[in-house]
Amino acid sequence: MISVKYFASLREHMGRAEDRVEAVHARNVAEVWATVARGVPWPVNMLAAVNHTYASAQQQVYDGDEVAFFPPVTGG
Amino acid sequence: MAIYVRDIAFDPWQVLARHQQGLGQCGRYGATACFVGTLRDFNQGEAVAAMTLEHYPGMTEKYLGAIRAEAMQRWPIIDALIVHRTGTVTPNDTVVLTAVWATHRAEAFAACRYLIEELKTRAPFWKHEQVGESARWVEHNTPG
């Protein structure tokens, strides 16, 4: 199982803070997004992380991973 | 510890004084540079009543630690400190503190600037502003 988290405005757009995806349904970050977003294209400027490290859409994912999607960061 | 993510208000000058007392490096550092980020009561031409800072626990600490380690490796500095608020802040509250202790000012200034600029582009924090009766997500930081 892959744990999926959403933050900030993206969490509001999704209407939830997290999801869980069967690892067999997603081989990479883009496929995780396609699964949880149900056809909604990858939002412009959306960032992703796998296990707390920034990741590209093409990065492979594995059972037990934590994938996060969020807008550009605005700390400081 | 030199990385702190705090959900309650802090006085940056007290934190600096306390951290410096605990350094145990008396006589070694000749330069201390710091940046203190404070919440303004206006943004993009509108009055800001409050702001809530959200972050990604775990990833935040990982990136703040990495940014600090990079600064320690890149410049010959003695110590570096990062403190960042989360939760709800109001105007005049401190949002962020970065500080560097070094032998000379050149590396102190450069490393301190590196800490805040890298934090702003890589650490997973997000700002949600209360403007009048409505609220909005801050979409990007202002240029340095």
Backbone of each chain as ProteinMPNN parsed JSONL, in Angstrom:
{"seq_chain_A": "MISVKYFASLREHMGRAEDRVEAVHARNVAEVWATVARGVPWPVNMLAAVNHTYASAQQQVYDGDEVAFFPPVTGG", "coords_chain_A": {"N_chain_A": [[0.843, -1.2, 0.0], [0.491, 2.24, -0.793], [0.969, 5.279, 0.804], [-0.662, 8.357, 0.514], [-0.373, 11.839, 0.613], [-1.735, 15.157, 0.986], [-1.209, 18.668, 0.803], [-1.836, 22.026, 2.016], [-3.224, 24.347, -0.333], [-3.743, 22.4, -2.199], [-4.697, 20.247, -0.73], [-7.142, 21.285, 0.024], [-8.376, 21.519, -2.48], [-8.531, 18.828, -3.15], [-10.183, 17.942, -1.199], [-9.63, 16.309, 0.902], [-7.151, 14.963, 3.181], [-5.522, 12.802, 2.859], [-4.824, 9.71, 1.102], [-4.962, 6.217, 0.217], [-3.202, 4.001, -1.82], [-3.201, 1.107, -3.776], [-0.211, -0.617, -4.324], [0.099, -2.013, -6.675], [-1.302, -0.6, -8.525], [0.114, 1.633, -9.254], [3.107, 2.606, -10.618], [4.833, 4.683, -10.654], [5.292, 8.168, -9.613], [3.642, 9.813, -11.166], [1.661, 8.016, -11.909], [0.542, 7.458, -9.471], [-0.631, 9.928, -8.939], [-2.471, 10.009, -11.094], [-4.156, 7.97, -10.331], [-5.284, 8.805, -7.867], [-6.378, 11.265, -8.558], [-8.198, 10.811, -10.473], [-8.306, 11.252, -13.341], [-7.929, 14.013, -13.464], [-5.68, 16.351, -14.765], [-2.137, 16.664, -14.065], [-1.595, 19.295, -11.92], [-0.439, 22.573, -12.869], [2.667, 23.633, -11.672], [2.476, 21.98, -9.428], [4.08, 20.155, -6.846], [5.936, 17.223, -5.877], [6.698, 14.661, -3.484], [8.591, 11.863, -2.39], [8.724, 9.755, 0.265], [9.544, 11.923, 1.913], [11.347, 13.312, 0.318], [11.952, 15.485, -2.405], [10.501, 14.675, -5.539], [10.407, 13.564, -8.963], [7.829, 13.351, -11.511], [8.271, 11.011, -12.773], [9.548, 9.356, -11.032], [10.036, 6.193, -9.567], [7.8, 4.264, -7.52], [7.18, 2.367, -4.537], [5.743, -0.38, -2.683], [4.663, 0.578, 0.5], [5.746, 3.091, 0.435], [5.618, 6.679, 1.048], [3.877, 9.115, -0.522], [3.705, 12.498, -1.418], [1.773, 15.35, -2.376], [1.851, 18.735, -3.295], [1.477, 22.404, -3.365], [3.701, 25.054, -4.659], [6.247, 25.919, -2.273], [6.093, 28.226, 0.497], [7.502, 29.228, 2.691], [9.341, 30.901, 5.373]], "CA_chain_A": [[0.0, 0.0, 0.0], [1.212, 3.516, -0.833], [0.278, 6.346, 1.523], [-0.631, 9.597, -0.272], [-0.749, 12.998, 1.427], [-1.918, 16.432, 0.281], [-0.999, 19.803, 1.703], [-2.191, 23.417, 1.691], [-4.361, 24.54, -1.25], [-4.044, 21.148, -2.894], [-5.541, 19.463, 0.175], [-8.492, 21.849, -0.07], [-8.937, 21.136, -3.781], [-8.822, 17.387, -3.132], [-11.25, 17.702, -0.239], [-9.168, 15.324, 1.893], [-5.731, 15.139, 3.496], [-4.714, 11.648, 2.446], [-5.415, 8.556, 0.43], [-4.1, 5.046, 0.16], [-3.261, 3.441, -3.168], [-2.557, -0.215, -3.896], [1.045, -0.463, -5.064], [-0.002, -2.615, -8.02], [-1.961, 0.345, -9.435], [0.963, 2.795, -9.555], [4.541, 2.275, -10.656], [5.613, 5.9, -10.441], [4.557, 9.264, -8.979], [2.588, 10.25, -12.086], [0.562, 7.048, -11.87], [-0.129, 7.669, -8.174], [-1.512, 11.082, -9.136], [-3.57, 9.636, -11.995], [-5.073, 7.105, -9.582], [-6.049, 9.539, -6.837], [-7.042, 12.44, -9.137], [-9.251, 10.281, -11.357], [-8.368, 11.923, -14.633], [-7.545, 15.434, -13.423], [-4.265, 16.44, -15.144], [-1.153, 17.147, -13.081], [-1.703, 20.756, -11.883], [0.761, 23.359, -13.138], [3.414, 24.014, -10.463], [2.371, 21.037, -8.317], [5.317, 19.457, -6.492], [5.717, 15.903, -5.277], [7.797, 14.104, -2.692], [8.489, 10.447, -2.023], [9.433, 9.517, 1.529], [10.079, 13.19, 2.42], [12.341, 13.888, -0.589], [11.341, 15.928, -3.656], [10.556, 13.632, -6.556], [9.821, 13.888, -10.264], [6.648, 12.543, -11.838], [8.715, 9.711, -13.287], [10.214, 8.543, -10.003], [9.342, 4.944, -9.241], [7.307, 4.125, -6.147], [7.109, 0.974, -4.1], [4.853, -0.677, -1.569], [5.156, 1.141, 1.762], [6.209, 4.476, 0.254], [4.718, 7.795, 1.324], [3.944, 10.091, -1.617], [2.996, 13.736, -1.066], [1.564, 16.336, -3.436], [1.615, 20.046, -2.684], [1.799, 23.559, -4.214], [5.022, 25.642, -4.343], [6.384, 26.229, -0.852], [6.108, 29.674, 0.75], [7.951, 29.479, 4.064], [10.304, 31.97, 5.613]], "C_chain_A": [[0.887, 1.262, 0.0], [0.359, 4.563, -0.126], [0.431, 7.642, 0.733], [-1.127, 10.752, 0.6], [-0.855, 14.252, 0.562], [-1.76, 17.573, 1.279], [-1.524, 21.111, 1.092], [-3.354, 23.486, 0.693], [-4.727, 23.255, -1.976], [-4.936, 20.24, -2.042], [-6.99, 19.959, 0.091], [-9.156, 21.466, -1.393], [-9.343, 19.664, -3.797], [-9.985, 17.074, -2.201], [-10.901, 16.654, 0.798], [-7.66, 15.488, 2.069], [-4.881, 13.971, 3.038], [-5.536, 10.574, 1.771], [-4.467, 7.373, 0.601], [-4.306, 4.397, -1.204], [-2.566, 2.077, -3.155], [-1.316, -0.071, -4.778], [0.95, -1.038, -6.476], [-0.641, -1.65, -9.027], [-1.058, 1.509, -9.852], [2.436, 2.41, -9.49], [5.401, 3.501, -10.425], [4.704, 7.01, -9.894], [3.396, 9.728, -9.865], [1.395, 9.301, -12.03], [-0.17, 7.101, -10.521], [-1.108, 8.831, -8.325], [-2.719, 10.715, -10.006], [-4.616, 8.8, -11.251], [-5.927, 7.911, -8.608], [-6.854, 10.688, -7.435], [-8.13, 12.051, -10.14], [-9.402, 11.13, -12.627], [-8.027, 13.392, -14.643], [-6.053, 15.527, -13.759], [-3.406, 16.965, -13.991], [-1.214, 18.68, -13.054], [-0.363, 21.456, -12.159], [1.371, 23.757, -11.793], [3.289, 23.023, -9.302], [3.714, 20.318, -8.11], [4.967, 18.118, -5.858], [6.938, 15.504, -4.469], [7.522, 12.625, -2.454], [9.351, 10.243, -0.783], [10.225, 10.754, 1.985], [11.206, 13.772, 1.571], [11.646, 14.28, -1.886], [11.535, 14.868, -4.734], [9.942, 14.126, -7.855], [8.602, 12.996, -10.486], [7.055, 11.132, -12.258], [9.346, 8.82, -12.215], [9.375, 7.313, -9.643], [8.902, 4.936, -7.784], [7.116, 2.639, -5.828], [6.155, 0.84, -2.923], [5.457, -0.139, -0.273], [5.641, 2.573, 1.653], [5.139, 5.475, 0.715], [4.932, 8.83, 0.22], [3.139, 11.316, -1.21], [2.9, 14.644, -2.282], [1.24, 17.67, -2.779], [1.971, 21.18, -3.65], [3.206, 24.074, -3.886], [5.086, 26.09, -2.887], [6.543, 27.74, -0.657], [6.543, 29.995, 2.182], [8.887, 30.667, 4.159], [9.664, 33.298, 5.919]], "O_chain_A": [[1.894, 1.328, 0.704], [-0.827, 4.714, -0.421], [1.539, 7.988, 0.325], [-2.172, 10.65, 1.243], [-0.167, 14.392, -0.448], [-2.131, 17.453, 2.447], [-1.637, 21.275, -0.122], [-4.349, 22.778, 0.847], [-5.888, 23.044, -2.327], [-5.816, 19.554, -2.562], [-7.933, 19.168, 0.088], [-10.34, 21.131, -1.431], [-10.363, 19.296, -4.38], [-10.686, 16.078, -2.379], [-11.783, 16.161, 1.502], [-6.981, 16.072, 1.223], [-3.673, 14.11, 2.847], [-6.763, 10.54, 1.86], [-3.335, 7.515, 1.063], [-5.433, 4.261, -1.68], [-1.482, 1.923, -2.593], [-1.375, 0.529, -5.851], [1.657, -0.584, -7.376], [-0.536, -1.853, -10.237], [-1.436, 2.294, -10.721], [2.939, 1.955, -8.463], [6.566, 3.384, -10.044], [3.5, 6.813, -9.733], [2.302, 10.003, -9.372], [0.246, 9.74, -12.097], [-1.366, 6.819, -10.45], [-2.261, 8.745, -7.901], [-3.853, 11.071, -9.685], [-5.813, 8.913, -11.515], [-7.141, 7.724, -8.532], [-7.896, 11.057, -6.895], [-8.892, 12.905, -10.594], [-10.477, 11.645, -12.931], [-7.85, 13.975, -15.712], [-5.239, 14.862, -13.119], [-3.899, 17.621, -13.073], [-0.915, 19.313, -14.067], [0.697, 20.991, -11.739], [0.655, 24.173, -10.882], [3.943, 23.213, -8.277], [4.384, 19.93, -9.067], [3.856, 17.911, -5.37], [8.055, 15.948, -4.732], [6.373, 12.199, -2.334], [10.55, 10.524, -0.788], [11.387, 10.664, 2.382], [11.948, 14.633, 2.044], [10.845, 13.512, -2.419], [12.593, 14.247, -4.83], [9.07, 14.995, -7.854], [8.372, 12.029, -9.76], [6.284, 10.183, -12.117], [9.643, 7.654, -12.474], [8.163, 7.402, -9.444], [9.553, 5.529, -6.924], [6.923, 1.799, -6.707], [5.811, 1.82, -2.261], [6.63, -0.377, 0.014], [5.919, 3.21, 2.669], [3.948, 5.17, 0.765], [6.034, 9.353, 0.052], [2.019, 11.19, -0.714], [3.812, 14.705, -3.107], [0.459, 17.735, -1.829], [2.677, 20.96, -4.634], [3.836, 23.592, -2.945], [4.101, 26.58, -2.336], [7.059, 28.439, -1.528], [6.018, 30.918, 2.806], [9.183, 31.339, 3.172], [10.366, 34.284, 6.142]]}, "seq_chain_B": "MAIYVRDIAFDPWQVLARHQQGLGQCGRYGATACFVGTLRDFNQGEAVAAMTLEHYPGMTEKYLGAIRAEAMQRWPIIDALIVHRTGTVTPNDTVVLTAVWATHRAEAFAACRYLIEELKTRAPFWKHEQVGESARWVEHNTPG", "coords_chain_B": {"N_chain_B": [[21.031, 20.724, 19.394], [20.106, 22.457, 16.425], [18.058, 23.094, 14.816], [14.804, 24.095, 14.763], [11.319, 23.652, 14.83], [8.609, 25.397, 15.615], [5.485, 25.624, 17.319], [4.58, 27.611, 18.861], [4.767, 31.075, 19.947], [7.932, 32.782, 19.715], [10.75, 34.566, 21.037], [13.079, 36.0, 19.082], [15.492, 37.186, 19.819], [15.993, 36.377, 22.4], [16.279, 33.659, 21.905], [18.552, 33.685, 20.278], [20.464, 34.719, 22.089], [20.469, 32.728, 24.049], [21.254, 30.498, 22.572], [23.787, 31.261, 21.768], [25.092, 31.471, 24.23], [25.185, 28.802, 24.845], [26.948, 27.828, 23.018], [29.657, 27.574, 23.651], [32.035, 28.47, 22.554], [33.656, 30.609, 23.076], [35.626, 33.362, 22.131], [36.296, 32.286, 19.698], [34.505, 32.93, 17.625], [34.048, 35.731, 15.498], [32.136, 36.979, 14.197], [28.671, 37.342, 13.961], [25.847, 36.678, 12.201], [22.452, 37.379, 11.492], [19.085, 36.639, 10.44], [15.862, 37.823, 10.771], [12.615, 37.054, 10.271], [9.56, 38.684, 10.12], [6.039, 38.859, 10.631], [4.264, 40.923, 8.476], [1.734, 43.552, 8.519], [0.479, 43.843, 6.154], [0.013, 42.771, 2.771], [0.48, 42.437, -0.657], [-0.946, 44.78, -1.051], [-3.089, 44.635, 0.705], [-4.627, 44.553, 3.974], [-3.362, 42.435, 6.443], [-4.606, 40.264, 8.802], [-3.925, 38.003, 10.207], [-1.95, 34.989, 9.996], [-1.675, 31.618, 8.987], [0.632, 29.07, 9.352], [1.378, 26.255, 7.651], [2.909, 23.015, 7.594], [4.954, 20.214, 6.459], [5.326, 17.741, 8.432], [8.262, 16.03, 9.325], [9.325, 15.935, 6.616], [9.9, 18.618, 6.618], [11.756, 19.0, 8.78], [13.774, 17.391, 7.812], [14.631, 18.787, 5.496], [15.345, 21.295, 6.532], [17.445, 20.532, 8.143], [19.18, 19.524, 6.203], [19.736, 21.807, 4.683], [21.031, 23.391, 6.575], [23.265, 21.741, 7.046], [24.466, 21.852, 4.538], [25.232, 24.535, 4.442], [27.085, 24.553, 6.518], [29.015, 22.99, 5.415], [29.744, 24.33, 3.134], [30.77, 26.836, 3.818], [33.353, 28.076, 6.035], [32.178, 27.952, 8.804], [31.18, 28.32, 12.259], [28.845, 27.675, 13.661], [25.322, 27.159, 12.957], [21.951, 28.209, 12.987], [18.494, 27.503, 12.827], [15.199, 28.556, 13.182], [11.775, 28.088, 12.935], [8.425, 29.16, 12.736], [5.225, 27.544, 13.129], [1.659, 27.144, 12.742], [-0.743, 29.6, 13.917], [0.023, 32.974, 13.36], [0.333, 36.432, 14.234], [0.439, 39.914, 13.116], [3.658, 41.309, 13.58], [4.634, 39.155, 14.942], [7.325, 36.825, 15.154], [8.351, 34.959, 12.385], [10.415, 33.48, 11.275], [13.806, 32.599, 12.049], [17.159, 32.83, 11.185], [20.534, 32.134, 11.803], [24.062, 32.656, 11.982], [27.26, 31.788, 13.155], [30.576, 32.764, 12.853], [34.096, 32.994, 12.003], [34.767, 35.25, 10.513], [33.058, 38.084, 8.94], [32.337, 37.833, 6.22], [31.796, 35.101, 5.523], [29.87, 34.655, 7.435], [27.705, 36.389, 6.752], [27.18, 35.427, 4.128], [26.533, 32.698, 4.515], [24.334, 32.917, 6.198], [22.507, 34.195, 4.563], [22.239, 32.223, 2.647], [20.958, 30.198, 4.139], [18.354, 31.311, 4.652], [17.394, 31.856, 2.064], [17.452, 29.346, 0.781], [15.79, 27.929, 2.466], [13.371, 29.211, 1.94], [12.84, 28.356, -0.64], [12.899, 25.586, -0.596], [12.088, 24.291, 1.835], [9.244, 22.644, 3.135], [6.838, 24.562, 3.777], [3.758, 26.362, 4.083], [1.862, 29.318, 3.555], [-1.074, 30.733, 4.842], [-3.155, 33.314, 4.542], [-5.072, 35.566, 6.534], [-7.259, 37.801, 5.411], [-9.086, 40.498, 5.987], [-12.405, 39.474, 5.991], [-11.981, 37.211, 4.651], [-9.875, 34.459, 3.533], [-6.71, 33.469, 2.157], [-4.439, 31.48, 0.203], [-0.976, 31.994, 0.166], [0.693, 32.338, -2.797], [3.263, 32.584, -3.783], [6.559, 33.475, -2.657], [7.834, 36.761, -1.901], [10.354, 38.356, -3.928], [13.789, 38.233, -2.88]], "CA_chain_B": [[20.09, 20.911, 18.274], [20.168, 23.775, 15.819], [16.892, 23.2, 13.941], [13.594, 24.055, 15.583], [10.029, 24.01, 14.235], [7.847, 25.705, 16.833], [4.087, 26.019, 17.099], [4.244, 28.713, 19.779], [5.562, 32.282, 19.697], [9.267, 32.822, 20.315], [11.481, 35.832, 20.952], [14.318, 35.617, 18.388], [16.685, 37.724, 20.496], [16.253, 35.46, 23.522], [16.774, 32.396, 21.34], [19.94, 33.946, 19.864], [21.318, 34.866, 23.272], [20.573, 31.425, 24.705], [22.036, 29.605, 21.723], [25.195, 31.709, 21.802], [25.64, 31.075, 25.534], [25.41, 27.363, 24.839], [27.916, 27.45, 21.989], [30.925, 27.17, 24.248], [33.108, 28.76, 21.59], [34.103, 31.967, 23.39], [36.914, 33.722, 21.559], [36.49, 31.719, 18.346], [33.712, 33.602, 16.585], [34.181, 37.18, 15.453], [31.01, 37.506, 13.422], [27.371, 36.679, 14.08], [24.861, 37.276, 11.287], [21.142, 36.759, 11.661], [17.929, 37.153, 9.715], [14.611, 37.616, 11.495], [11.445, 37.329, 9.435], [8.433, 39.089, 10.974], [4.805, 39.002, 9.848], [3.776, 42.282, 8.226], [0.272, 43.671, 8.59], [-0.042, 44.063, 4.806], [0.614, 41.978, 1.705], [-0.178, 42.664, -1.953], [-1.847, 45.918, -0.95], [-4.231, 44.413, 1.598], [-4.306, 44.378, 5.39], [-3.317, 41.038, 6.887], [-4.943, 40.194, 10.225], [-3.237, 36.842, 10.788], [-1.487, 34.029, 8.996], [-1.442, 30.279, 9.525], [1.73, 28.391, 8.669], [1.262, 24.798, 7.613], [4.131, 22.377, 7.089], [4.915, 18.771, 6.245], [6.198, 17.191, 9.475], [9.181, 14.997, 8.844], [10.053, 16.489, 5.47], [10.389, 19.938, 7.014], [12.977, 18.856, 9.572], [14.793, 16.808, 6.931], [15.191, 19.815, 4.604], [16.038, 22.317, 7.327], [18.716, 19.926, 8.544], [20.046, 19.424, 5.025], [20.162, 23.167, 4.317], [22.033, 23.78, 7.57], [24.477, 20.947, 6.803], [25.095, 22.38, 3.322], [25.895, 25.801, 4.797], [28.242, 24.223, 7.356], [30.03, 22.392, 4.549], [30.135, 25.268, 2.077], [31.542, 27.938, 4.381], [34.019, 27.7, 7.287], [31.442, 28.603, 9.897], [31.252, 27.596, 13.54], [27.529, 27.095, 13.943], [24.18, 27.755, 12.252], [20.704, 27.97, 13.713], [17.253, 27.82, 12.113], [13.964, 28.397, 13.955], [10.637, 28.475, 12.087], [7.105, 29.016, 13.352], [4.06, 26.98, 12.455], [0.443, 27.569, 13.432], [-1.262, 30.938, 13.617], [0.816, 34.119, 13.81], [-0.293, 37.726, 13.991], [1.452, 40.899, 12.763], [4.767, 41.551, 14.5], [5.185, 37.884, 15.433], [8.453, 36.293, 14.391], [8.029, 33.778, 11.585], [11.622, 32.679, 11.057], [15.112, 33.107, 12.477], [18.351, 32.083, 10.782], [21.711, 32.798, 12.375], [25.34, 31.979, 11.723], [28.444, 32.24, 13.892], [31.763, 32.469, 12.051], [35.282, 33.772, 12.371], [34.723, 36.532, 9.809], [31.718, 38.481, 8.504], [31.991, 37.43, 4.847], [31.131, 33.79, 5.536], [28.67, 34.743, 8.287], [26.627, 36.959, 5.935], [26.87, 34.547, 2.991], [25.874, 31.474, 4.981], [23.028, 33.283, 6.745], [21.648, 34.431, 3.394], [21.984, 30.913, 2.054], [19.966, 29.509, 4.97], [16.996, 31.824, 4.479], [16.951, 31.723, 0.668], [17.198, 27.929, 0.506], [14.59, 27.58, 3.244], [12.187, 29.741, 1.251], [12.552, 27.651, -1.888], [12.89, 24.12, -0.477], [11.44, 23.731, 3.038], [7.797, 22.562, 2.86], [5.922, 25.382, 4.578], [2.8, 27.114, 3.26], [1.232, 30.416, 4.293], [-2.499, 30.972, 4.597], [-3.369, 34.634, 5.13], [-6.412, 36.057, 6.858], [-7.377, 39.168, 4.887], [-10.471, 40.896, 6.245], [-13.283, 38.355, 6.342], [-11.655, 36.03, 3.849], [-8.532, 33.902, 3.688], [-6.144, 33.05, 0.868], [-3.11, 30.883, 0.25], [0.088, 32.765, -0.471], [1.108, 31.465, -3.904], [4.721, 32.626, -3.944], [7.229, 34.43, -1.788], [8.348, 37.952, -2.559], [11.789, 38.211, -4.215], [14.665, 38.707, -1.812]], "C_chain_B": [[20.183, 22.333, 17.729], [19.055, 23.975, 14.796], [15.653, 23.099, 14.831], [12.379, 24.449, 14.754], [9.088, 24.177, 15.416], [6.424, 26.138, 16.52], [3.63, 27.061, 18.123], [5.2, 29.875, 19.532], [6.936, 32.168, 20.353], [9.88, 34.196, 20.102], [12.835, 35.529, 20.315], [15.575, 36.063, 19.127], [17.028, 36.881, 21.724], [16.83, 34.142, 23.022], [18.236, 32.543, 20.928], [20.875, 33.989, 21.07], [21.556, 33.51, 23.934], [21.447, 30.471, 23.888], [23.519, 29.968, 21.788], [25.853, 31.343, 23.14], [25.988, 29.594, 25.556], [26.452, 26.9, 23.845], [29.217, 26.934, 22.575], [32.117, 27.434, 23.352], [33.689, 30.15, 21.841], [35.489, 32.234, 22.83], [37.116, 33.221, 20.151], [35.707, 32.482, 17.293], [33.866, 35.117, 16.696], [33.02, 37.819, 14.733], [29.764, 36.667, 13.66], [26.412, 37.411, 13.153], [23.527, 36.587, 11.512], [20.112, 37.407, 10.749], [16.701, 36.823, 10.543], [13.467, 38.013, 10.571], [10.242, 37.556, 10.334], [7.186, 39.244, 10.114], [4.42, 40.471, 9.73], [2.262, 42.33, 8.405], [-0.314, 44.042, 7.232], [0.687, 43.138, 3.839], [-0.202, 42.194, 0.452], [-1.265, 43.729, -1.821], [-3.028, 45.745, -0.022], [-3.776, 44.174, 3.031], [-4.38, 42.9, 5.76], [-3.567, 41.011, 8.386], [-4.179, 39.08, 10.93], [-2.788, 35.922, 9.656], [-1.279, 32.685, 9.683], [-0.382, 29.6, 8.674], [1.544, 26.887, 8.806], [2.599, 24.222, 7.168], [3.935, 20.882, 6.978], [5.859, 18.14, 7.261], [7.043, 16.036, 8.944], [9.998, 15.514, 7.682], [10.635, 17.852, 5.83], [11.723, 19.817, 7.745], [14.118, 18.304, 8.711], [15.457, 17.889, 6.076], [15.889, 20.923, 5.383], [17.409, 21.786, 7.762], [19.699, 19.854, 7.387], [20.591, 20.795, 4.634], [21.236, 23.657, 5.29], [23.354, 23.044, 7.318], [25.217, 21.458, 5.565], [25.851, 23.671, 3.63], [27.161, 25.523, 5.604], [29.386, 23.662, 6.502], [30.606, 23.416, 3.566], [31.004, 26.417, 2.584], [32.209, 27.487, 5.684], [33.368, 28.404, 8.474], [31.442, 27.704, 11.138], [29.917, 26.956, 13.899], [26.46, 27.822, 13.14], [22.91, 27.31, 12.948], [19.517, 28.342, 12.82], [16.079, 27.568, 13.054], [12.815, 28.882, 13.078], [9.332, 28.216, 12.821], [6.172, 28.192, 12.476], [2.844, 27.46, 13.235], [0.084, 29.001, 13.085], [-0.388, 32.028, 14.223], [0.056, 35.399, 13.481], [0.799, 38.75, 13.705], [2.394, 41.206, 13.924], [5.292, 40.275, 15.164], [6.351, 37.462, 14.547], [8.024, 35.008, 13.682], [9.247, 32.863, 11.475], [12.853, 33.39, 11.592], [16.184, 32.211, 11.872], [19.543, 32.84, 11.33], [22.95, 31.953, 12.14], [26.429, 32.624, 12.571], [29.669, 31.809, 13.098], [32.934, 33.31, 12.53], [35.192, 35.176, 11.78], [33.34, 36.807, 9.224], [31.344, 37.974, 7.119], [31.246, 36.097, 4.853], [29.877, 33.8, 6.412], [27.491, 35.279, 7.484], [26.202, 35.983, 4.832], [26.1, 33.318, 3.441], [24.481, 31.781, 5.518], [22.034, 33.524, 5.609], [21.269, 33.106, 2.726], [20.883, 30.18, 2.826], [18.551, 30.001, 4.666], [16.509, 31.644, 3.041], [16.637, 30.265, 0.328], [15.945, 27.453, 1.241], [13.335, 28.008, 2.492], [11.846, 28.968, -0.006], [12.42, 26.143, -1.718], [12.147, 23.564, 0.739], [9.92, 23.749, 2.852], [6.921, 23.236, 3.919], [4.97, 26.077, 3.61], [2.085, 28.132, 4.132], [-0.213, 30.602, 3.861], [-2.865, 32.26, 5.319], [-4.835, 34.901, 5.414], [-6.461, 37.516, 6.43], [-8.828, 39.595, 5.032], [-11.285, 39.695, 6.669], [-12.923, 37.078, 5.582], [-10.213, 35.581, 4.103], [-8.024, 33.442, 2.326], [-4.777, 32.41, 1.093], [-2.12, 31.815, -0.432], [0.692, 31.86, -1.541], [2.602, 31.481, -4.16], [5.304, 33.663, -3.008], [7.683, 35.653, -2.58], [9.842, 37.767, -2.828], [12.62, 38.81, -3.089], [15.27, 40.05, -2.102]], "O_chain_B": [[20.323, 23.292, 18.488], [19.1, 24.914, 14.001], [15.486, 22.125, 15.564], [12.404, 25.461, 14.055], [8.802, 23.218, 16.133], [6.18, 26.908, 15.591], [2.439, 27.353, 18.234], [6.29, 29.699, 18.988], [7.088, 31.545, 21.404], [9.58, 34.891, 19.132], [13.666, 34.867, 20.937], [16.605, 35.391, 19.067], [18.199, 36.692, 22.05], [17.744, 33.579, 23.625], [19.058, 31.663, 21.182], [21.941, 33.373, 21.067], [22.675, 33.181, 24.327], [22.268, 29.737, 24.437], [24.386, 29.097, 21.854], [27.021, 30.954, 23.18], [26.954, 29.179, 26.196], [26.81, 25.722, 23.818], [29.809, 25.982, 22.066], [33.103, 26.697, 23.391], [34.164, 30.798, 20.908], [36.413, 31.443, 23.023], [38.025, 33.685, 19.462], [36.193, 32.666, 16.177], [33.826, 35.703, 17.778], [32.919, 39.043, 14.658], [29.799, 35.439, 13.572], [26.189, 38.613, 13.297], [23.466, 35.372, 11.698], [20.248, 38.562, 10.345], [16.517, 35.683, 10.967], [13.367, 39.164, 10.144], [9.934, 36.736, 11.2], [7.274, 39.716, 8.981], [4.268, 41.173, 10.729], [1.593, 41.297, 8.441], [-1.454, 44.498, 7.147], [1.839, 42.769, 4.067], [-1.432, 42.141, 0.487], [-2.349, 43.608, -2.392], [-3.892, 46.619, 0.041], [-2.684, 43.659, 3.272], [-5.343, 42.209, 5.427], [-2.846, 41.645, 9.156], [-3.829, 39.201, 12.104], [-3.206, 36.074, 8.509], [-0.779, 32.614, 10.806], [-0.478, 29.555, 7.447], [1.55, 26.33, 9.903], [3.343, 24.878, 6.44], [2.89, 20.347, 7.35], [7.055, 18.011, 6.998], [6.56, 15.181, 8.201], [11.227, 15.532, 7.744], [11.734, 18.199, 5.396], [12.704, 20.459, 7.369], [15.274, 18.7, 8.863], [16.68, 17.917, 5.938], [16.918, 21.436, 4.942], [18.402, 22.513, 7.745], [20.895, 20.091, 7.558], [21.767, 20.928, 4.295], [22.227, 24.261, 4.879], [24.427, 23.646, 7.371], [26.448, 21.494, 5.545], [26.964, 23.88, 3.148], [28.186, 26.174, 5.403], [30.562, 23.835, 6.821], [31.785, 23.373, 3.216], [31.871, 26.911, 1.863], [31.685, 26.607, 6.367], [33.935, 29.324, 9.063], [31.673, 26.498, 11.058], [29.873, 25.826, 14.385], [26.66, 28.953, 12.698], [22.808, 26.183, 13.433], [19.538, 29.37, 12.142], [15.974, 26.497, 13.652], [12.882, 29.984, 12.534], [9.16, 27.173, 13.451], [6.311, 28.148, 11.254], [2.983, 28.109, 14.272], [0.548, 29.546, 12.083], [-0.093, 32.021, 15.418], [-0.762, 35.433, 12.562], [1.965, 38.503, 14.01], [1.981, 41.342, 15.075], [6.295, 40.321, 15.875], [6.356, 37.713, 13.343], [7.428, 34.109, 14.275], [9.134, 31.641, 11.568], [12.932, 34.618, 11.588], [16.137, 30.99, 12.018], [19.553, 34.071, 11.319], [22.899, 30.724, 12.103], [26.504, 33.847, 12.686], [29.796, 30.646, 12.715], [32.781, 34.214, 13.351], [35.496, 36.164, 12.448], [32.544, 35.887, 9.034], [30.171, 37.709, 6.856], [30.179, 35.981, 4.25], [28.935, 33.047, 6.164], [26.402, 34.705, 7.519], [25.011, 35.743, 4.631], [25.114, 32.939, 2.809], [23.551, 30.999, 5.318], [20.875, 33.114, 5.682], [20.131, 32.906, 2.301], [19.978, 29.606, 2.22], [17.649, 29.193, 4.448], [15.343, 31.316, 2.819], [15.647, 29.991, -0.35], [15.149, 26.679, 0.708], [12.359, 27.261, 2.416], [10.683, 28.922, -0.405], [11.882, 25.475, -2.601], [11.62, 22.454, 0.669], [9.366, 24.772, 2.449], [6.358, 22.595, 4.807], [5.326, 26.349, 2.464], [1.746, 27.861, 5.284], [-0.527, 30.624, 2.671], [-2.886, 32.306, 6.549], [-5.718, 34.519, 4.646], [-5.788, 38.366, 7.013], [-9.699, 39.122, 4.301], [-10.909, 38.976, 7.595], [-13.481, 36.01, 5.832], [-9.448, 36.248, 4.799], [-8.809, 33.073, 1.452], [-4.059, 32.745, 2.035], [-2.409, 32.362, -1.497], [1.147, 30.755, -1.245], [3.157, 30.518, -4.69], [4.627, 34.613, -2.614], [7.888, 35.576, -3.791], [10.531, 37.101, -2.054], [12.208, 39.766, -2.432], [16.031, 40.574, -1.288]]}, "name": "protein", "num_of_chains": 2, "seq": "MISVKYFASLREHMGRAEDRVEAVHARNVAEVWATVARGVPWPVNMLAAVNHTYASAQQQVYDGDEVAFFPPVTGGMAIYVRDIAFDPWQVLARHQQGLGQCGRYGATACFVGTLRDFNQGEAVAAMTLEHYPGMTEKYLGAIRAEAMQRWPIIDALIVHRTGTVTPNDTVVLTAVWATHRAEAFAACRYLIEELKTRAPFWKHEQVGESARWVEHNTPG"}
